[in-house]
Amino acid sequence: MEGLFFAALIAYFAAVILQIVGVAIGRKPLTRAARFIFAAALILHTAFSVWRGIAAGRLPLANQFEFASGFAWAAAVLGFVLYKRLGQEWLMTVSMPVAFLVLSYAAFQPMEIRELMPALRSTWFALHIGAAIFSYASFAIAGGLGAHYLVMLSRGSGEDDTRMRQTDYLTYRLICLGFLLLTVVILSGAIWAEQAWSLWWSWDPKETWALITWILYAIYLHQRMRMKWQGSLFAPTGRKFSPRVLLSLPSSAIMIVAYRGYGGMADTGDLKSPAERRAGSTPAIRTSTGGLS
């Protein structure tokens, strides 16, 4: 069934090319075809995710490949929902490349299905990782919208133009959504860690990046609300800070391995707590305690 994955990847690529060309030359038939192919790609992607979840006997979000695939799927879904609700073509121009690029990253990751280790089997799994993929998708699309805003500004559009104000406001709302979901990710990850290892926080890399990302977005949302920081001042928020999200993607799986790759982690058994590992009981493997950043 890996054919479904690669078929979805090719269809995403075709949709991106048609969308960019259609927008560049102003041909609506091309953008309509791009939306149709993008919808077909999303259906294929959804079918692949459902099959993988059935085959694995759990949510297909438990390793680097699955998380990146889920991230791309969430970006595609969010882009389609926004387009259907607002009817703005530029939303598809932003969301299509995000979905394709993230799924392309997933294609380079190991695709083996492995069993989730006992220490990480929790009722918090779905909430924690489900919130993470939609949080990342919101931030990534907001970053694209911020870049789109600055491109339009450089081409002479005024900040008071209706389209510019819509883009600015939607960027703000997406960052609000991503920020809310990231808060859920951090809190649920801490609860999950306490249940698994009796430790709320361990300052591992992805926990630290999650907190840094949360603080950065909190500062700029505060500036937006209190200092009326918007328009050309606010647009760089999504554009410049979304790389923090993408930068943390390589560490955004259920665990981080210090000395070995992801392979072999799924069948290592119930892992000990970070405190026990620091004491030297299991020096070869280090796992995170918070979850997705």
N, C-alpha and C positions, 0 to 999 in steps of 0.2 A: 504493500500500500504506500510505499514511499513515492510511487509515481504520482500520487495525488499531491504530495508536497511540491515536487518539482513542476508539476503542471500549474499549480497555483503560483509558484515563483515566476514562471515564464509569462503567465497571464498578467500578473502584476506589472512585470517589465513592459509588456506590450501596451498596457493601459497607460503607464507613465509616459512612454514615447508618444502615443497618440494624443494624450492630454496636452503635453508640452507643445507639440507641433500645432495642434488645433488652436491653442491659445495664442501662439506666436503669429500665426497667419490669419487668425480670426475666422476659422472654419468650424461652425457649430456641428456639422455632421461628424467631424472627427472627435470632438469632445463628447458627443452622445455615444459614439462607438466606444470611446475610452471608458465611459461610465458603465456601459453594458459589460465590457470585458472585465472591468474591475469588480463588478457584482459577481460575475462568473468565478473570478479568482477567489473572492471571499467565500463563495459557496464551496469551492474545492478545498479551501483552507479549513473551513469549518468541518467538512466531512473528514478530512485527515485528522483533525484534532479529536473529533468524536471517536474515530477508529482507534487512535492511539490511547485515548483514555480507557476504552473498553479493553484493549489488549493489555494495558498496564494495571487495570483494576483500581485506578485512582485518577485524580485530576492530572492531565498531562502538563504539569507545570513544575516538575520536581528536579530538573537539571538545567544546565545552561542552554541546551538546544530547545527544550520545551519552554523555558521561560522566554527566550527570544522570539520563538514562534507565537507564544501567547501575547507578547508585547506588540508584535506586528498585527496580529488579529484584532487586538483592542484598538489600535490606531485606525485600522480599516473600518471597523464598526463605528467608532466615534466620528470619523470623517463622513461616513454615509449618513449617520443620524443628523449631523449638523447640516449637511447639504440638503437633506429632505426637509428639514425644519426651516432653513433660511433661504434655500434656493440660490445660493451664491456659488458661481462657478469656481472662484478662486479657492474655495474650501477644498475642492477636489484636487486642485493643482498643488495644494500644500500637503494634504493627507496621503495622496497616492505615493509620492516618493518616500515618505516616512515608512509606510508599510513595506514597500519594496526593499528599502535599504536595510531595515531591521531583519526582515526575513532572509535577505542575502547573508547577513551575519550568521543567522541560525544555520544556514546551509553548510557552513564551514565547521560546525560543532559536531561532536560524536552523536549519532542518532540512536544508539542502543537503548533499549528499554530496560531499566533496572528497578529493582524493588526499593521502595523508600525504607530507610533504616528505621528501626523501632523507636529510637529516641525522637524522631521527627514525625511520627504518626500521631496526629493531633486533630481535634475538631477545629482548631484555629487555622489549619492549613488553607482551606478554601478562602476564608475571609482575608487572611494575611496576603496571600499571593494574588488573589483576585483583585484586591485593592491596589496592589503594586503595579500590575500590568496596566490598569486604567489610569493610575496616577502618572506613570511614565508616558503613556500615550498622550495624556492631556498636556504634559510639559513639552513633549516633542512637537505636537501640533502648534502649541502656543509659540514655540521657538520659530517654527516656520512662518507663522502669521506675523511675528515681530519682524522677521527678515523681509516678508512681503510688504509690510508697512513702510519700512525704510527704503525699499526699492521704489515704491510709488512716490515717496517723498522726494527721492533724488530725481525723479522724472517730472517734477513740477507740480504734483498734486498738493493742494493746500490741506492743512491739518483740519480745517473746518468742513472739508468735503464730506458728503454723506458716507461714501464708501470708506474713507479714511477713519471716520469716527466709528463705523461699524467694526472695522478691523481692530481698532484699538480696544474697543469695549469687549469684543469677543476674546481677544488675547487675555485681557484681564480676567474674564470669567473662566476661561480654561485654566489659568494659573490658580485661581481660587479653587476650582474643582481638584486640580492636581495636588494642591497644598492640603486640602481636606483629606483626600485619600492617602497622602503620604503620612499624615498624622495617624490615620487608622493603621497604616503599615507599621509605624514605629511602635505604637501602643500594643497592637496585637502581637507583634514580634517579641516584645518584652514579656508579655504574659505567657506566650508560648515557650520562651526560653526558661522562665521561672518554673513552669510545669515540667520541662524536660530535664533541666540541669540545676534547678534551685538557684538560679542567678539571673537577675533582671537585665544586666548590662555587662558587657565585657570589653568594650572599646575595640572590637576587631575592625578591620578596614571598612567593611560595608556598613556596619552600624555607624561608624564615624562619618562616612560620606553621607549617609542618610540624614544624620543630624546637621551636618554642614549645609546640605541642600535645603533642609527645612528652615534653618536660620536665615539663609540668604533670601529665600522667597518670603519669609516672614518680614524681613526688613523692607523689602520693596513693596509688599502689599501694604505695610504700614505707611510708607511714603506715599503710595497711591491714595490711600484714604484720608490721611491727615494733612499731607502737603500738596494734594492735588497734582501729584506727579504723574502725568499722562502724556499721550501723544508721542512726539519724537523723544521725549525724556524717558518715557516708560517702555517704548517698543524694544530697546536693547535688553530689557530684563529677560524676555522670553528668548531672544536670539543669543545672548551671551551666557545665560545661566543654564539653558538646556544642555550644553555640553557637559555640565556637571552630572546630569542624569545619564547621558550616554557614556561618560567616563566611568561611571560606577557600574555599568552593565556587565563588564567582565567579572565583577564580584557580586553580581546580583542573583545568585542562585541560592539554594537552601543552605549551602555551606561553603566555606573557603578552605582549600587544601594548601598547607604550607610547603610540604615537601614532596607531595605526590599529586598526580592529576586526578580528575574526577573519577576516572575509571577505577573500579574496585571499592569505591566509597559505599555503594548501595548495599553491599553484602558484608560490611564490617561488623555488623551487630549493633547492640545498644551501646552507644558511646558514653564515656564518662564526662563529667563536667569539666569546664575550663580550669577550675581550681585544681582538680585532680590531675589534669594534664600538665599544668604548670609545675605540679609537684614531681612530675617525671614518670607517672604511671603509664602514659601512652604518648611518648614523645614524637612518634612518627606522623601523627595526624592531628590537625587542629581544625575544629569546626566552629562555625559562628553560633551565637546564641540568640541573636535577635531576629534573623530572617532577612528578607529582601530589603535592599536600600533603594 
